[in-house]
């Protein structure tokens, strides 16, 4: 059994007989409304990933399922979690795919030489209290004979989950573990100064790394690959790279090697590099990412345009009326979920603050602002609020600076 890394959360698992399962193929740049680029830049194209036996898609975010370029044979077996409102399956069905291998939470299914087990989100939110929380992520375990690999993707396990998984599989050869916090905080929160954003950036990275230091000894894998965090922001928001909640996989590996109180093989891979799960070794030489090269690349792509920047400016009178329609529907959804929100949410529209959600704490406020062209797209469901957040296209001001995760989950339903 082997694993070939492509980039971010994309890679291929090989069985001993050559069966290939492709995971989360994002290879073409400019996802999340045009802002996300793979780093290091990729040579791999979608046409290079066609010769596989099945595709596992962990969830619908475009760095895991790039709808624009998901061009595979319509009879390709696609492994999906069978859980809740399956937005991903509905999207795939619209594109003509129908050969689904649907696996329930903790269920094990056979696919050729592999036994595959899928997991729904282990927690609603790994670091915050949340009622709604994570609605879409999944993780996959693959076993062939006594060899086990677990790909957690963005589904970060808590300590309880790691104990449970260790009890089930006993002998885990490879764990692909997320180390980043892809999202708008702190880079898009303008209630923070640049110095405060940098402090929060460092705090979040340490929090993520320390969580791995707590969970890896409970999971007890023989090897760990820092995973699902390789991207940079291009276009006019390029300066936000400095304050993202992520860094290079090398930084994560170095922290774990220094601080992890458990003996395991921490390693990183380059594009198309292979890790042998039986020998527990990387094939070929590895070169670390050079930060100066990353900065040069960001400067190269900073003049690129976002998708909505090619749109005409929308009719502002109609836009304001549609904000009111979306606001009404958003509050209906909030009442349906019976969410006890803490924060009052305002949309800054041309300098006018429109309240779109009521919170129970009078002086806890979140103000959101964005380009009117992007707002038009979000209202029309041509773009998605959550994707715009992750893509760093929405600016926020919150007072006090307290995370209210259910607010951000609910805002995904802001549209007409």
C-alpha positions in Angstrom: 0.0 0.0 0.0 1.3 3.4 -1.0 0.3 7.1 -1.0 1.1 9.6 -3.7 0.8 13.2 -2.8 -0.4 15.8 -5.3 -1.1 19.0 -3.3 -3.3 20.4 -0.4 -5.7 17.5 0.2 -5.2 15.7 -3.1 -3.5 12.4 -3.3 -3.8 8.8 -4.5 -3.9 5.6 -2.4 -2.5 2.5 -4.1 -3.3 -1.0 -3.0 -0.7 -3.8 -3.3 -2.5 -4.9 -6.5 -2.5 -1.4 -8.1 -6.1 -0.3 -7.3 -6.0 3.5 -7.1 -8.3 5.7 -5.0 -8.0 9.5 -5.8 -8.8 11.9 -2.9 -10.2 15.4 -3.2 -8.8 16.5 -6.6 -8.2 20.3 -6.6 -5.4 21.1 -9.0 -6.5 24.1 -11.0 -6.0 27.5 -9.4 -8.4 30.4 -8.6 -11.0 28.6 -6.5 -13.0 30.4 -3.8 -14.1 33.1 -6.2 -10.7 33.4 -7.7 -8.4 33.9 -4.7 -6.9 30.5 -3.8 -3.8 29.2 -5.6 -1.9 26.0 -5.0 1.5 26.4 -3.5 3.9 25.2 -4.5 2.5 25.7 -8.1 1.4 22.4 -9.7 2.4 20.6 -12.9 -0.4 18.1 -12.4 -3.6 18.6 -14.5 -7.0 16.9 -14.2 -6.2 14.9 -17.3 -3.3 13.4 -15.4 -5.6 12.0 -12.8 -8.0 10.1 -15.0 -6.4 6.6 -14.6 -7.9 5.8 -11.2 -10.4 3.2 -10.0 -12.5 5.5 -7.7 -12.6 9.0 -6.2 -13.2 9.8 -2.6 -14.7 13.3 -2.0 -14.6 14.4 1.6 -16.8 17.4 1.2 -18.1 20.2 -1.0 -15.5 23.0 -0.4 -13.7 23.7 -3.7 -10.2 22.8 -2.4 -11.6 19.3 -2.1 -14.2 19.2 -4.8 -13.5 21.7 -7.6 -16.8 21.7 -9.4 -15.4 23.8 -12.3 -12.9 21.1 -13.3 -14.3 17.9 -12.0 -14.2 16.2 -15.4 -14.1 12.4 -15.0 -16.0 9.6 -16.7 -19.7 9.7 -15.6 -19.5 6.1 -14.5 -16.5 6.7 -12.2 -17.2 5.2 -8.7 -17.4 8.1 -6.2 -17.0 7.4 -2.5 -19.2 9.7 -0.4 -20.3 10.0 3.2 -24.0 9.1 3.5 -25.0 11.7 6.1 -27.4 14.6 6.5 -28.2 17.2 3.8 -25.8 15.8 1.2 -25.1 19.0 -0.8 -22.1 17.3 -2.5 -24.2 14.3 -3.9 -26.9 16.7 -5.2 -24.2 18.7 -7.0 -22.6 15.6 -8.5 -26.0 14.3 -9.6 -26.7 17.6 -11.5 -23.4 17.0 -13.3 -24.5 13.6 -14.4 -22.6 11.4 -11.9 -24.6 8.5 -10.4 -22.2 5.7 -9.5 -21.9 6.5 -5.8 -20.5 4.3 -3.1 -22.3 5.8 -0.1 -20.9 4.9 3.3 -22.6 5.8 6.5 -20.8 7.1 9.6 -18.4 4.4 11.0 -19.6 2.0 8.4 -17.1 -0.2 6.6 -17.5 -1.1 2.9 -15.3 -3.2 0.6 -13.9 -1.7 -2.6 -11.7 -4.2 -4.4 -8.6 -4.8 -2.1 -9.6 -2.0 0.3 -11.8 -1.9 3.3 -13.0 1.7 3.6 -14.6 3.3 6.7 -16.0 6.8 6.7 -16.6 9.2 9.5 -18.9 12.2 9.8 -17.6 15.3 11.6 -16.1 14.3 14.9 -17.2 17.5 16.6 -19.4 20.4 15.7 -16.4 22.8 16.1 -13.0 21.6 17.3 -12.1 24.8 19.2 -15.4 26.6 20.0 -18.8 25.7 21.5 -21.3 25.4 18.7 -24.9 24.2 18.1 -24.8 23.9 14.3 -21.1 23.6 13.6 -19.6 21.4 10.9 -22.3 20.1 8.5 -20.2 18.8 5.6 -16.8 17.3 6.4 -15.8 13.6 6.5 -12.7 11.4 7.0 -11.8 8.1 5.5 -9.8 5.1 6.8 -8.4 2.6 4.2 -7.3 -0.9 5.2 -5.6 -3.6 3.1 -4.9 -6.6 5.2 -3.1 -5.2 8.2 -2.0 -1.9 6.7 -4.1 1.1 7.7 -4.1 4.7 6.5 -6.5 7.5 7.7 -7.1 10.6 5.8 -8.7 13.2 8.1 -8.9 16.0 5.5 -10.5 19.0 7.3 -12.3 16.7 9.7 -10.0 17.4 12.7 -10.5 14.7 15.3 -10.8 15.4 19.0 -9.2 13.3 21.7 -12.2 11.0 22.1 -12.3 10.3 18.4 -8.6 9.4 18.4 -9.0 6.9 21.2 -12.0 5.4 19.4 -10.1 5.1 16.1 -7.1 3.6 17.8 -9.2 1.0 19.5 -10.8 0.0 16.2 -7.7 -0.2 14.0 -4.9 -0.8 16.6 -2.1 -0.5 14.1 -2.3 2.7 12.0 0.6 3.1 9.5 -0.2 6.5 8.1 -2.3 9.5 9.4 -2.9 12.5 7.1 -3.7 15.2 9.6 -4.9 18.7 9.0 -2.8 21.5 10.5 -4.4 24.7 9.2 -7.3 27.0 10.0 -8.5 28.0 6.5 -10.9 30.9 7.0 -11.3 34.6 7.4 -9.8 35.0 10.9 -7.6 36.9 11.6 -6.8 38.1 8.1 -10.2 39.6 7.3 -11.0 41.1 10.8 -10.5 44.8 10.6 -11.2 45.4 14.3 -7.6 44.1 14.7 -4.5 46.1 13.9 -1.8 44.5 11.7 0.2 43.8 14.9 -2.8 42.1 16.5 -3.5 40.1 13.4 0.1 38.8 13.4 -0.2 37.9 17.1 -3.5 36.0 16.4 -2.0 34.3 13.4 0.8 32.9 15.6 -1.6 32.0 18.3 -3.9 30.0 16.0 -1.0 28.1 14.4 0.4 27.1 17.9 -3.2 26.1 18.9 -3.5 23.9 15.9 0.0 22.4 16.3 -0.6 21.8 20.1 -3.9 20.0 19.3 -1.9 17.6 17.1 0.6 17.1 19.9 -2.4 16.1 22.1 -4.2 13.8 19.6 -1.3 12.0 17.8 -0.2 10.1 21.0 -3.8 8.9 21.4 -4.1 7.9 17.7 -0.7 6.2 17.8 0.1 6.2 14.1 3.5 5.0 12.9 3.8 8.0 10.5 2.1 11.4 10.2 1.8 13.6 7.1 0.8 17.3 7.7 -2.0 17.7 5.3 -4.6 19.9 3.7 -3.1 23.3 4.1 -1.1 24.2 1.0 -2.4 27.4 -0.6 -1.8 31.1 -1.0 -4.0 34.1 -1.7 -3.6 35.8 -5.1 -5.2 39.0 -6.4 -5.9 42.2 -4.5 -6.1 40.5 -1.1 -2.6 39.2 -1.4 -1.5 41.1 1.7 -3.8 38.8 3.8 -1.4 35.9 3.3 0.7 37.2 6.1 -2.3 36.8 8.5 -3.8 33.5 7.4 -4.5 30.8 9.9 -2.1 28.5 8.1 1.6 28.1 7.1 3.7 25.6 5.2 3.7 21.9 6.0 7.4 22.2 6.8 6.6 24.5 9.7 4.1 22.1 11.1 6.5 19.1 10.8 9.3 21.0 12.5 7.0 21.9 15.4 5.8 18.3 15.8 9.4 16.9 15.6 10.4 19.3 18.4 7.4 19.1 20.7 5.5 15.9 20.1 5.8 13.5 23.1 5.3 10.4 21.0 7.7 8.5 18.7 6.4 8.6 15.2 7.7 9.3 11.7 6.8 13.0 10.8 7.4 13.7 7.2 6.4 15.9 4.2 6.0 15.2 0.5 6.4 17.1 -2.7 4.1 16.9 -5.7 4.0 13.3 -7.1 6.2 12.0 -4.3 5.3 8.6 -2.9 5.2 7.2 0.7 5.5 3.4 1.1 3.2 2.4 4.0 4.9 -1.0 4.5 8.5 0.3 4.5 7.3 3.5 6.2 9.6 5.5 4.1 9.4 8.4 1.6 10.6 7.5 -2.0 13.1 10.0 -3.3 14.7 13.2 -2.0 12.6 15.9 -0.5 13.1 19.7 -0.7 11.7 22.1 1.9 9.6 25.0 0.8 11.5 28.3 0.7 9.5 31.2 2.1 11.3 33.7 -0.1 10.1 31.7 -3.2 6.6 31.8 -1.8 6.7 35.5 -1.4 8.0 35.9 -5.0 5.1 33.8 -6.3 2.5 35.8 -4.3 3.9 39.0 -5.8 3.6 37.4 -9.3 -0.1 36.7 -8.8 -1.2 39.7 -6.9 -2.5 41.5 -10.0 -4.8 38.6 -10.9 -8.6 39.4 -11.0 -11.3 37.7 -8.9 -14.3 36.2 -10.7 -16.7 39.0 -9.6 -14.3 41.7 -10.7 -15.3 41.0 -14.3 -19.0 41.7 -13.5 -20.8 45.0 -14.2 -21.8 47.0 -11.1 -25.3 45.8 -10.0 -28.4 48.0 -9.7 -28.1 49.2 -6.1 -31.8 49.8 -5.6 -32.6 46.2 -6.6 -29.7 45.0 -4.6 -31.0 46.6 -1.4 -34.5 45.2 -1.9 -33.0 41.7 -2.4 -31.0 42.1 0.8 -34.3 42.5 2.6 -35.6 39.3 1.0 -32.5 37.4 1.8 -32.6 38.7 5.4 -36.2 37.5 5.9 -35.3 34.0 4.6 -32.1 33.9 6.7 -34.1 34.6 9.9 -36.7 32.0 8.9 -33.8 29.5 8.7 -32.4 30.7 12.0 -35.8 30.1 13.7 -36.0 26.7 12.1 -32.7 25.7 13.5 -33.7 27.2 16.9 -30.2 28.7 17.2 -29.6 30.9 20.2 -27.2 33.4 18.6 -25.0 35.7 20.7 -24.1 38.2 18.0 -26.0 40.8 16.1 -25.0 40.7 12.5 -25.0 43.8 10.2 -24.3 44.1 6.5 -22.5 47.3 5.6 -24.1 48.2 2.3 -22.8 51.5 0.8 -22.1 52.8 4.3 -25.5 51.8 5.5 -25.6 49.2 8.3 -28.5 46.7 7.6 -29.2 44.3 10.5 -29.6 40.8 9.1 -29.5 38.7 12.3 -30.5 39.3 15.9 -28.3 38.1 18.8 -29.2 37.9 22.4 -26.2 40.0 23.6 -27.0 43.7 22.9 -23.4 44.9 22.6 -21.9 41.9 20.7 -21.9 42.9 17.1 -20.5 41.6 13.8 -20.3 43.9 10.8 -19.7 42.4 7.4 -18.8 44.2 4.1 -17.9 43.1 0.6 -17.8 44.3 -3.0 -21.4 44.8 -4.3 -20.6 42.6 -7.3 -19.8 39.7 -5.0 -22.9 40.4 -2.9 -25.0 40.2 -6.0 -23.5 36.9 -6.8 -24.1 35.6 -3.3 -27.7 36.7 -3.3 -28.2 35.0 -6.6 -26.5 31.8 -5.4 -23.8 32.2 -8.1 -21.3 32.4 -5.2 -21.6 31.2 -1.7 -21.1 33.2 1.6 -18.9 30.5 3.2 -16.7 30.2 0.1 -16.4 34.0 0.0 -15.3 34.0 3.6 -12.7 31.3 3.2 -11.5 33.1 0.0 -10.9 36.3 2.1 -13.4 38.3 0.1 -15.5 39.5 3.1 -14.3 42.0 5.7 -15.5 41.8 9.2 -15.5 44.0 12.3 -16.6 42.4 15.6 -17.0 43.8 19.0 -15.9 42.3 21.3 -13.5 40.1 19.4 -15.3 36.8 20.3 -15.9 34.0 17.9 -19.6 33.0 17.4 -19.3 30.0 15.0 -23.0 29.5 14.6 -23.4 32.9 13.1 -20.9 32.1 10.3 -22.7 28.8 9.7 -26.0 30.5 9.4 -24.7 33.2 7.0 -24.2 30.4 4.5 -28.0 30.6 4.0 -28.0 34.3 3.2 -29.4 34.3 -0.4 -32.7 34.8 -2.2 
